[in-house]
């Protein structure tokens, strides 16, 4: 098994200084040191142009200098992306091209000839065919995509995949299981990761592409930077850059894939018999036809794009302000499934309103229209907040999650799941990984109490990141003495 780590560095251009300082000190600086101190380590980085600009503005040039050194040593490679983390599948071709060109300009200015990207990262790991075609037209050779893009069963990563509909475009799929094991802190030691959680993969002739936010290491999860370093130091594990995969694996396969993001679950693609469709909208967290805030946000955005083109065509201060306002954050935080932030919603709407007010030759009528959009967005947002609608939306985000597992699963399957959790709990305790053992014990308690519906990542999904289910024989095939009192206590009666 070869490990290919893909780290996505991003902070919004308006990030508060105290938060940026924490991210730099807890994550970015440690990551640069980790790779510098471990010359065998290889990885692929995506750093948005807006973050490069922000780090320069706020005096964190040492982070960029550290990255430059890693590029010179050929330990890491950089990919292309969208300058201001725009959600590309929902933008026009013109806006997609502009975001890509701006990003290239930022990174070329910062790193010169060291910036020679072969690959591309679409923010939110969002895959759609328009973006894939644009990226290929601009000379990029590959892009990364969610595991679910391949289909309901993960691609076996022993070959290079090519997009059927985009000639010459390679596509590499994120290995969700390995990525989640690391970023969620389920595996806490390199030994646990390789000898237990990924034991079935270690001796295979494959590559494992772990795509994660760089901020996971040290900022979101304190101590995980040390864990990453421990992994990269292993003599028994070779790390490679994504672009090196094609040199190590000669077999290829042409594929047609599903449009998706790294927020999707398989349930998002289930057949909707009532509507007669096979695939639902995979981008609901950014544009939900039943979300009035999303509808207002996109109507406002498209109107401002048109207005800027009319009032300030070409390169201008207004055009650059619009580029910044295209970030995906305001839409994501307005989804309410479960992501919600009044602050981010207001900030996105305010920046568009402010942009209109500063446009040259803007009329009073147009200023009033911008103000109305702004107030209408806030009106809906505050109504959702006060009425409790967002709490209901969260609970209904997935119908299959709104009912406790013990009420929707057959009793024999539910009881087997209890045994699966107990088995993982015992394995962790035997290895003195008590934090992990407690995690699995608490999951069983949640299932028994029916509080599993409140988790963003369902506890069974969490379990599936570390083992194939079922891994044990059916409950009825167990001898009575093989079932513990703990398990019996949390079983439900057979149907």
Protein Blocks (a to p, Z undefined) as FASTA:
>chain_A
ZZdddddddddfklcfklmmmmmmmmmmmmmmmmmmmmmbgcdddddfklmmmmmmnopa
mmmmmmmmmmmnomaccddddfklpafklpcfklmmmmmmmmmmmmmmmnmmmlccfbdc
dehhiacfklmmmmmmnopabdcddfklnombdcddfbccddfklghiacddddfklmmm
mmnomambfklmmmmmmmmmmmpccdddddddfklnoplmghklmmmmmmmmpmkbccdd
fklmmmmpmbdcddddddddfkbcfklmgccfknopabdcfklmmocfklmklmmmmmmm
mmmmmmmmmmmgcjdfklmmmmmmmpmklmmmmnopabccfklmmmmmmmmmmmmmmpgh
iafklmmmmmmmmmmmmmmmmmmmmnommmmmmmmmpmklmpcfklmgcfklmmmmmmmm
mmmmmmmmmnopaklmmmmmmmmmmmmnopmmmpfbafklmmmmmoccdfbdcfklpcfk
lpcfklmmmmccdZZ
